[in-house]
Amino acid sequence: MAAVDPRKPAAGELSFRTPEPAAGAAAPLLVVCALGPEVWALRGGDWAAPPVLVRTGVGRVRARRVVGNLLSRDGYGALVVAGFGAAVGPGVQPGDVIVADAVRSGEGEEWPLTSAEAMAAELVARGLTVHIGTHHTADRVVRGAERRALYATGALAVDMEAAAVLAARTRLRPALPTAVLRVVVDTPTRELLRPGTLPAGLHAWRTLRDAVPALTAWYRQAVTDPIHAPQSSTLPQEAS
């Protein structure tokens, strides 16, 4: 179980940290999520070694501020953005995991991620159903025709924070190995606030908890294999 960070967190931040690593030890894994239930799920997982786990709060503004503060003052071995999200295309069910091979913002900025195959392999090895595709970061919940429009542009999942996290990482730690994954809560045929949402949410919560060993395994691989470091954004940073 991760220890409480003694520092006063920024607004919207709930942080749990490992003790300071011993000399020569790998820098810790930074895991960021937006919601309290995501924190509970991740904290309940089977971590071989506790991560630095931070709740940013919902939305790009909070995520950019919190992650920017973290990456500007501390050293980490890798970064994972994990939590719940929505599918925008067919063939994805609640409880499935969508691993990002790219993250893009509503303004069109895009961050390719070379970590997708390795992270997906670790998740599949633990019995989870995994898809790989582009994550689109929106400023609000996306429904109906908007989901179909995003799918038509190549997106597979939608969230509200990942683009801001990638923007901060690109500005401050561009070589930091990074992975992004969302456990699906709702789909185009099972949207939020409709019958079936609660069971889908519980399923997603359990899946996120069960994904923890895969995050640890990916981190161990990433800190020793530079090929998984992410590429730079394809558009100027100011577009985020």
C-alpha positions as CSV (number, residue, x, y, z in Angstrom):
1,M,0.0,0.0,0.0
2,A,1.3,3.4,-0.9
3,A,2.1,5.9,1.8
4,V,0.5,9.3,2.1
5,D,2.5,12.1,0.5
6,P,3.5,14.5,3.3
7,R,3.5,17.5,1.0
8,K,0.3,19.6,0.8
9,P,-1.3,18.7,-2.5
10,A,-2.3,21.1,-5.1
11,A,-6.1,21.8,-5.6
12,G,-7.7,18.6,-6.9
13,E,-4.7,16.5,-6.1
14,L,-4.8,13.4,-3.9
15,S,-1.3,11.9,-3.7
16,F,0.2,8.7,-2.4
17,R,3.9,8.1,-2.6
18,T,6.5,5.5,-2.1
19,P,9.4,6.1,0.3
20,E,12.5,7.7,-1.3
21,P,14.2,5.1,-3.4
22,A,17.6,3.7,-2.3
23,A,20.7,4.9,-4.1
24,G,20.8,3.2,-7.5
25,A,17.2,2.1,-7.4
26,A,14.9,2.9,-10.3
27,A,12.9,6.1,-10.1
28,P,9.3,5.4,-9.2
29,L,6.3,4.9,-11.4
30,L,3.9,7.9,-11.5
31,V,0.3,6.9,-12.0
32,V,-2.3,9.7,-12.5
33,C,-6.1,9.4,-12.5
34,A,-9.0,11.9,-12.2
35,L,-11.6,10.4,-9.9
36,G,-11.8,9.1,-6.4
37,P,-13.2,5.7,-7.4
38,E,-10.2,5.3,-9.8
39,V,-7.9,5.9,-6.8
40,W,-9.7,3.3,-4.8
41,A,-9.5,0.7,-7.5
42,L,-5.8,1.4,-8.2
43,R,-4.9,1.4,-4.5
44,G,-6.6,-2.0,-4.1
45,G,-4.5,-3.6,-6.8
46,D,-1.6,-5.9,-6.4
47,W,1.4,-3.6,-6.6
48,A,4.7,-5.4,-6.5
49,A,6.2,-2.0,-5.4
50,P,3.9,1.0,-4.5
51,P,3.7,3.7,-7.1
52,V,3.3,7.5,-6.8
53,L,-0.5,7.6,-7.3
54,V,-2.1,11.0,-7.9
55,R,-5.6,12.1,-8.4
56,T,-5.7,15.2,-10.6
57,G,-9.3,16.0,-10.6
58,V,-11.5,16.1,-13.7
59,G,-10.6,18.0,-16.8
60,R,-7.7,19.3,-18.7
61,V,-7.0,22.4,-16.7
62,R,-6.6,20.5,-13.4
63,A,-4.7,17.7,-15.0
64,R,-2.2,20.1,-16.7
65,R,-1.6,22.0,-13.5
66,V,-1.1,19.0,-11.2
67,V,1.0,16.9,-13.6
68,G,3.0,20.0,-14.5
69,N,3.8,20.6,-10.9
70,L,4.8,17.0,-10.3
71,L,7.0,16.7,-13.4
72,S,8.8,20.0,-12.7
73,R,9.9,19.1,-9.2
74,D,10.3,15.3,-9.0
75,G,12.0,12.5,-11.0
76,Y,10.0,9.5,-12.1
77,G,10.9,6.4,-14.1
78,A,7.7,6.2,-16.1
79,L,4.2,7.7,-16.3
80,V,0.8,5.9,-16.6
81,V,-2.5,7.7,-17.2
82,A,-5.2,5.2,-16.0
83,G,-8.8,5.3,-15.2
84,F,-12.3,5.1,-16.7
85,G,-13.4,6.2,-20.1
86,A,-16.0,5.9,-22.8
87,A,-15.8,3.9,-26.0
88,V,-16.9,5.7,-29.2
89,G,-17.0,2.8,-31.6
90,P,-18.6,-0.7,-31.9
91,G,-17.1,-3.9,-30.7
92,V,-16.1,-2.6,-27.2
93,Q,-17.9,-3.7,-24.1
94,P,-18.0,-2.2,-20.5
95,G,-15.0,-3.6,-18.7
96,D,-12.8,-3.8,-21.8
97,V,-9.5,-1.9,-21.7
98,I,-8.5,0.6,-24.4
99,V,-4.8,1.3,-24.6
100,A,-3.8,4.4,-26.4
101,D,-1.4,4.3,-29.4
102,A,-2.0,8.0,-29.7
103,V,-3.7,10.8,-27.7
104,R,-5.2,13.8,-29.3
105,S,-6.8,17.0,-28.2
106,G,-9.9,18.8,-29.5
107,E,-7.6,21.3,-31.1
108,G,-6.0,18.6,-33.2
109,E,-2.7,18.2,-31.4
110,E,-1.6,14.5,-31.3
111,W,0.9,12.6,-29.2
112,P,1.9,9.1,-30.6
113,L,2.7,6.5,-28.0
114,T,5.0,3.6,-28.6
115,S,4.0,1.9,-25.4
116,A,0.7,0.5,-26.6
117,E,1.7,-2.9,-27.8
118,A,3.8,-3.7,-24.7
119,M,1.1,-2.5,-22.3
120,A,-1.6,-4.4,-24.1
121,A,0.4,-7.6,-24.0
122,E,0.8,-7.3,-20.2
123,L,-2.9,-6.7,-19.8
124,V,-3.9,-9.6,-22.1
125,A,-1.5,-11.9,-20.2
126,R,-3.6,-11.2,-17.1
127,G,-6.9,-12.2,-18.8
128,L,-8.2,-8.8,-19.7
129,T,-9.9,-7.9,-23.0
130,V,-7.9,-5.2,-24.7
131,H,-8.2,-2.9,-27.7
132,I,-5.6,-0.5,-29.0
133,G,-6.5,2.9,-30.6
134,T,-6.5,6.6,-30.4
135,H,-7.9,8.4,-27.3
136,H,-9.6,11.7,-27.8
137,T,-9.6,14.2,-25.0
138,A,-12.8,16.2,-24.8
139,D,-13.9,19.0,-22.4
140,R,-17.2,17.5,-21.6
141,V,-19.1,14.2,-21.7
142,V,-19.6,13.1,-25.3
143,R,-22.8,11.4,-26.4
144,G,-24.7,10.1,-29.4
145,A,-23.8,11.7,-32.7
146,E,-20.6,13.2,-31.3
147,R,-19.3,9.8,-30.5
148,R,-20.1,8.6,-34.0
149,A,-18.3,11.6,-35.4
150,L,-15.2,10.9,-33.3
151,Y,-15.2,7.3,-34.3
152,A,-15.3,8.4,-38.0
153,T,-12.1,10.4,-37.4
154,G,-10.3,7.3,-36.0
155,A,-10.8,7.6,-32.3
156,L,-11.7,4.6,-30.2
157,A,-12.0,6.1,-26.7
158,V,-12.8,9.5,-25.2
159,D,-11.6,11.0,-21.9
160,M,-11.2,14.4,-20.3
161,E,-7.6,14.6,-19.1
162,A,-5.0,12.6,-21.1
163,A,-4.2,15.3,-23.7
164,A,-3.3,17.7,-20.9
165,V,-1.1,15.1,-19.2
166,L,0.7,14.4,-22.4
167,A,1.1,18.1,-23.1
168,A,2.8,18.6,-19.6
169,R,5.0,15.6,-20.1
170,T,6.1,16.8,-23.6
171,R,7.0,20.2,-22.2
172,L,8.8,19.0,-19.1
173,R,9.9,15.4,-19.6
174,P,9.7,14.5,-23.3
175,A,11.7,11.3,-22.9
176,L,9.6,9.9,-20.0
177,P,8.2,6.5,-20.9
178,T,4.4,7.0,-20.9
179,A,1.3,4.8,-21.3
180,V,-2.4,5.7,-21.4
181,L,-5.2,3.3,-20.8
182,R,-8.9,3.6,-20.1
183,V,-11.3,0.9,-18.8
184,V,-14.6,1.3,-20.5
185,V,-17.6,2.2,-18.4
186,D,-20.0,3.3,-21.2
187,T,-20.3,2.6,-24.9
188,P,-22.4,4.0,-27.7
189,T,-25.2,1.6,-26.9
190,R,-24.8,1.8,-23.1
191,E,-24.3,5.5,-22.3
192,L,-24.0,7.0,-18.9
193,L,-27.1,7.6,-16.8
194,R,-29.0,4.8,-18.4
195,P,-30.1,1.4,-17.1
196,G,-27.0,-0.8,-16.8
197,T,-24.6,2.0,-15.9
198,L,-24.1,0.9,-12.3
199,P,-23.2,-2.8,-13.1
200,A,-20.9,-1.5,-15.9
201,G,-19.2,0.8,-13.5
202,L,-18.6,-2.0,-11.0
203,H,-17.2,-4.2,-13.7
204,A,-14.9,-1.4,-14.9
205,W,-13.8,-0.8,-11.3
206,R,-12.8,-4.4,-10.8
207,T,-11.0,-4.4,-14.2
208,L,-9.0,-1.3,-13.2
209,R,-8.0,-3.0,-10.0
210,D,-7.0,-6.2,-11.8
211,A,-4.9,-4.2,-14.3
212,V,-2.5,-3.1,-11.6
213,P,0.1,-6.0,-12.1
214,A,0.2,-5.2,-15.8
215,L,1.1,-1.6,-15.0
216,T,3.9,-2.7,-12.8
217,A,5.2,-5.2,-15.4
218,W,5.1,-2.6,-18.1
219,Y,7.0,-0.1,-15.9
220,R,9.7,-2.6,-15.2
221,Q,10.1,-3.2,-18.9
222,A,10.0,0.5,-19.8
223,V,12.7,1.7,-17.4
224,T,15.1,-0.8,-18.9
225,D,14.0,-0.5,-22.6
226,P,14.2,3.0,-24.1
227,I,12.2,1.9,-27.2
228,H,9.0,2.5,-25.2
229,A,9.7,6.2,-24.6
230,P,6.9,8.3,-26.2
231,Q,7.4,10.5,-29.3
232,S,7.0,14.2,-29.3
233,S,3.7,15.9,-30.2
234,T,3.0,16.3,-33.9
235,L,1.8,19.9,-33.4
236,P,3.1,22.9,-31.5
237,Q,2.6,22.7,-27.7
238,E,0.5,25.8,-27.6
239,A,-2.4,24.0,-29.4
240,S,-3.3,22.0,-26.2
